[in-house]
Amino acid sequence: MPVLGGDELLPKLAQQGATHFVVGLGGVGDNGPRRRLFELGMKHCLSPLTVCHPAAICSPSATIGGGSVIFPGAVVNAGATLGINVIVNTGAIVEHDCVVGDHVHIATGSRLCSTVHIDTGAHIGAGATVRQLVTVGEGAVVGAGAVVVKDVEPWTVVVGVPARVLAPRKAGRPHLAYPSQKVVS
């Protein structure tokens, strides 16, 4: 696809008959920029496309919200519900009866066991595993490779095996905490 320009072209493109959009931006611990792009497309009365790669497996009984993107090798199993603008990245698994909120990123190779609940704007890092019946709160970040065995509070960062709290986050703020840094308030 040719690149025509930046976001400033959206009003003109909508006037010229464009009807749909896809957000082509991921998120690393901060899904805010992706969410803002999604909302910008909606503001211009464009409809979000839901994209599912042919090598992904999506159960016919799963519900996938508008603007979500399911990458190759990903699995969205029976009864799972994905909100709007969700990324299920390459090789990730969302097991049966999971509920994934809006603007969530399920990173490469991560696993949500059955009946997991992921709240709005959370990020599940590459290769992380979330045990069944666990809730990950709004805006929380689960670090790469973590194993989550109990609920994660909203706006916190958890890492390790088993996952433990690394740092709190301010609501709506990007993820700034890594083991060698302090959280900036």
C-alpha positions as CSV (number, residue, x, y, z in Angstrom):
1,M,0.0,0.0,0.0
2,P,1.3,3.4,-0.8
3,V,1.9,5.8,2.1
4,L,0.0,9.0,1.3
5,G,1.0,11.0,4.4
6,G,0.3,11.4,8.1
7,D,-2.8,11.5,10.3
8,E,-3.6,15.0,9.0
9,L,-4.9,13.5,5.8
10,L,-7.7,11.6,7.6
11,P,-10.4,14.3,7.1
12,K,-9.6,14.6,3.4
13,L,-9.5,10.8,2.9
14,A,-12.9,10.5,4.6
15,Q,-14.3,13.2,2.4
16,Q,-12.9,11.3,-0.7
17,G,-14.8,8.2,0.3
18,A,-12.4,6.2,2.6
19,T,-14.5,4.1,4.9
20,H,-12.2,1.9,7.0
21,F,-8.9,2.0,8.9
22,V,-6.4,-0.3,10.5
23,V,-4.0,0.8,13.2
24,G,-0.5,-0.4,12.3
25,L,1.1,0.4,15.6
26,G,1.8,-1.9,18.5
27,G,2.6,-1.1,22.1
28,V,5.5,-1.8,24.4
29,G,4.0,-1.3,27.9
30,D,2.0,1.7,26.7
31,N,-1.0,1.1,24.5
32,G,-2.0,4.8,24.7
33,P,-0.6,5.8,21.3
34,R,-2.4,2.9,19.6
35,R,-5.6,3.8,21.4
36,R,-5.3,7.5,20.3
37,L,-4.9,6.4,16.7
38,F,-7.9,4.2,17.0
39,E,-10.0,7.0,18.4
40,L,-8.7,9.4,15.7
41,G,-10.0,7.0,13.0
42,M,-13.4,6.8,14.8
43,K,-13.5,10.6,15.2
44,H,-13.4,10.8,11.4
45,C,-16.3,8.4,11.1
46,L,-14.2,5.6,9.7
47,S,-14.9,2.0,10.6
48,P,-12.1,-0.1,12.1
49,L,-11.2,-3.3,10.2
50,T,-10.7,-6.5,12.1
51,V,-7.8,-8.4,10.7
52,C,-7.1,-12.1,11.2
53,H,-4.1,-13.7,9.5
54,P,-5.0,-16.9,7.6
55,A,-2.4,-18.8,9.7
56,A,-4.2,-17.8,12.9
57,I,-6.9,-19.9,14.5
58,C,-10.1,-18.2,15.7
59,S,-12.9,-20.2,17.1
60,P,-16.3,-19.5,15.5
61,S,-17.7,-19.0,19.0
62,A,-15.1,-16.3,19.9
63,T,-16.1,-12.7,19.7
64,I,-13.5,-10.3,18.3
65,G,-14.1,-6.6,18.6
66,G,-13.6,-4.1,15.8
67,G,-10.1,-3.0,14.9
68,S,-8.5,-6.1,16.5
69,V,-5.5,-7.7,14.8
70,I,-4.8,-11.5,15.1
71,F,-1.3,-12.4,13.9
72,P,0.0,-15.7,12.4
73,G,0.0,-18.7,14.7
74,A,-2.2,-17.0,17.3
75,V,-5.1,-18.9,18.7
76,V,-8.3,-17.4,20.0
77,N,-10.3,-20.3,21.5
78,A,-14.0,-21.1,22.1
79,G,-16.0,-18.5,24.0
80,A,-13.2,-16.0,24.2
81,T,-14.2,-12.3,24.0
82,L,-11.8,-9.7,22.7
83,G,-12.6,-6.0,23.0
84,I,-11.9,-3.3,20.4
85,N,-8.4,-2.6,19.1
86,V,-6.8,-5.7,20.6
87,I,-3.5,-7.2,19.3
88,V,-3.0,-10.9,19.7
89,N,0.5,-11.2,18.4
90,T,2.3,-14.0,16.7
91,G,2.0,-17.4,18.4
92,A,0.0,-16.0,21.4
93,I,-2.8,-18.1,22.8
94,V,-6.1,-16.8,24.3
95,E,-7.8,-19.9,25.7
96,H,-11.5,-20.6,26.1
97,D,-13.7,-18.2,27.9
98,C,-11.1,-15.5,28.4
99,V,-12.3,-11.8,28.4
100,V,-9.8,-9.3,27.0
101,G,-10.7,-5.6,27.3
102,D,-10.3,-2.8,24.8
103,H,-6.9,-1.6,23.6
104,V,-5.0,-4.6,25.1
105,H,-1.8,-6.0,23.6
106,I,-1.2,-9.8,24.0
107,A,2.5,-10.0,22.9
108,T,4.3,-12.7,20.9
109,G,4.1,-16.2,22.4
110,S,2.2,-15.2,25.5
111,R,-0.5,-17.5,27.0
112,L,-3.8,-16.7,28.7
113,C,-5.1,-19.9,30.3
114,S,-8.9,-20.4,30.5
115,T,-11.2,-17.8,32.0
116,V,-8.6,-15.1,32.4
117,H,-9.8,-11.5,32.5
118,I,-7.5,-8.7,31.1
119,D,-8.8,-5.2,31.7
120,T,-8.6,-2.2,29.3
121,G,-5.2,-1.0,28.1
122,A,-3.2,-3.8,29.8
123,H,0.0,-5.3,28.2
124,I,0.9,-8.9,28.4
125,G,4.6,-9.2,27.6
126,A,6.2,-11.7,25.2
127,G,6.2,-15.3,26.4
128,A,4.3,-14.5,29.6
129,T,1.7,-16.9,31.0
130,V,-1.4,-16.0,33.0
131,R,-2.9,-18.8,35.0
132,Q,-6.7,-19.6,34.7
133,L,-9.2,-17.5,36.7
134,V,-6.7,-14.6,37.1
135,T,-7.6,-10.9,36.5
136,V,-5.0,-8.4,35.2
137,G,-6.1,-4.9,36.0
138,E,-6.5,-1.9,33.8
139,G,-3.3,-0.4,32.4
140,A,-1.2,-3.1,34.1
141,V,2.0,-4.5,32.5
142,V,3.0,-8.1,32.7
143,G,6.7,-8.4,31.9
144,A,8.1,-10.7,29.3
145,G,8.3,-14.3,30.5
146,A,6.4,-13.7,33.7
147,V,4.2,-16.3,35.2
148,V,1.1,-14.7,36.7
149,V,-0.5,-16.9,39.4
150,K,-2.6,-14.3,41.2
151,D,-4.6,-11.1,40.3
152,V,-2.6,-8.1,39.2
153,E,-3.8,-4.7,40.5
154,P,-4.6,-1.9,38.0
155,W,-1.7,0.3,36.9
156,T,1.1,-2.0,38.2
157,V,4.0,-3.7,36.6
158,V,4.7,-7.4,37.4
159,V,7.7,-9.5,36.4
160,G,9.3,-12.8,37.2
161,V,8.3,-16.4,38.1
162,P,6.1,-16.3,39.9
163,A,5.2,-12.7,39.0
164,R,5.7,-10.1,41.6
165,V,5.1,-6.3,41.7
166,L,8.0,-4.4,40.3
167,A,6.5,-0.9,40.3
168,P,3.3,1.1,40.4
169,R,2.3,3.2,37.4
170,K,0.4,6.4,37.2
171,A,-2.9,5.9,35.4
172,G,-2.6,6.8,31.8
173,R,1.2,7.1,32.0
174,P,3.6,5.1,29.8
175,H,5.6,2.3,31.4
176,L,8.8,3.7,32.7
177,A,10.0,1.1,35.2
178,Y,12.7,-1.4,34.5
179,P,14.9,-3.2,37.1
180,S,17.7,-0.6,36.6
181,Q,15.4,2.5,36.7
182,K,13.1,4.2,39.1
183,V,9.5,5.0,38.5
184,V,9.1,8.6,37.5
185,S,6.0,10.2,39.0
